[in-house]
């Protein structure tokens, strides 16, 4: 049983490279963009992309492992984990020494 959050032990730059690698795939990027508009079921994403269910399952697995999406275990509705995207955006700003202009 894992009782400690180990994500803080992974260097910020390594986390960010992994995140960007997952998003660099055109299909996963399209899926995430679609889910950012509204949650969906896997069958909706099959219709949206025109890809086979097994292909969508593969991409969903990678997005889920990267904490970019959540899947409701009861309804199977898939949605974007906005806190992960916000954290990645903050990581990019920090690593590139970019500050919000006020």
Buried (B, 14 or more C-beta within 10 A) or exposed (E): EEEEEEEEEEEBEEBBEBBEEBBEBEBBEBBBEBBEEEBBBBEBBBEBBEBEEEBBEBBBEBBBEBBBBBBEEEEEBBBBBEEBBEBBEEBBEEEEEEEEEE
